[in-house]
Amino acid sequence: MEAACILVINPGSMTTRVSLFMGEDEVISEELVHNNSEIEKCVNILDQLPVRSKSVDDFIARHDLQGKLSAIACRGAPLKPVVAGTYLVEQPLVEELFKGNVSTPHVSMLAIMIGWEIACKLNINAYFTDPISVDEYRDIARITGRPEIKRKSLWHALNCRAVHRRSAGELGRAAEDINSVVAHMGSGITVACFEKGRAVDTCNANSESPFSPERSGTLPFKELVEFCYAGKYTKDEMLKLLMKKSGLTALLGTNSVLEVLNRVDNGDEEAKLVLDAMIYNISKTIGSFATVVCGKIDAVILTGAMARSNYIVDGVSERVGFLGRIFVYPGQDEMGALAYGTRQIVEGYATALKYSV
């Protein structure tokens, strides 16, 4: 069988990452940088579509890919709750995105829209895999102490599921046969518990998690309520403060973990205390998630940008090593995970799921 030729599209805040995979191999990878002024003048995310779409079209033309692509792999948008897997992009979904019917507006939704445009022009299919709204919770995991508030599954599903599969492979087992706790440590932190390949509980990096380089993480609720009602910030300002200007940013004046590590190396005791507190909270969350499967853990997985730091990895490992074998996968391979999901469909190893609008 000829290797599938898959174009992967993954928008970021000011760039769009594009890769070409031939089978398992990434043969071309580019970060398409957009003009800041063009992006900043866009009133909403949908306004960015023409700029980003043209840059991807130019990439295809520059590498002479017309007629050579088997399929398009798109980063998934924050859609309504779905089961894990790879979904076919169809017109009703695209229409829903144009209407803004997502759980929260996010630039990732443009990947599906760009992929759909290209797929229609080239008469191929576009797919998306494991969006952040993958929901495999049991009902018990949704309950909180207020009937008006339910826990929602919004997490780094794509990378967490990919590293769970990878650790299972290293253990010589199938992903569906092992339990793991995954800590995705980036600007926001997700911790997820996998039971036999299903993410039966996760923490939302925006609202209930360890504090991170930019996010406040879980806060004492009484003090938080008093903070919100002090009259200093509007609702939108408060949300931005908690999700973008908290954590290391608020405590140490920077969101750069590398800078904090350098300060620690230079004897900055405050930086060391705050960094150690973040490590402590990450470890405590991993430990709590191990209880979801009664401590029967085959792997503890550390991933994301902060997994590049030996200081952080060693600090977390010291506290949670008793739970099971620790795997470390620095960074995140979103492009490879997206290509993998689409390749499984194109090569006939799996069947594409249908998204119901």
Buried (B, 14 or more C-beta within 10 A) or exposed (E): EEBBBBBBBBBBEBBBBBBBBBBEEBEBEBEBEBEEEBBEEEEEBBEBBEBBBEBBBEBBEEBEBEEEBBBBBBBBBBBBBBEBBBBBBBEEBBEBBEEEEBBEBBBBBBBBBBBBBBBEEBEBBBBBBBBBBBBBBEEEBBEEEEEEEEBBBBBBBBBBBBBBBBBBEEBEEEBEEBBBBBBBBBBBBBBBBBBEBBBBBBBBBBBBBBBBBBBBBBBEEEEBEEBBEEEEBEEEEBBEBBBBBBBBBBBBEBBBBEBBBEBBEEEBEEBBEBBBEBBBBBBBBBBBBBEBBEEEBBBBBBBBBBBBBEBBBEBBBEBBEEBBBBBBBBEBBBBBBBBBBBBBBBBEEBEBBEBEB
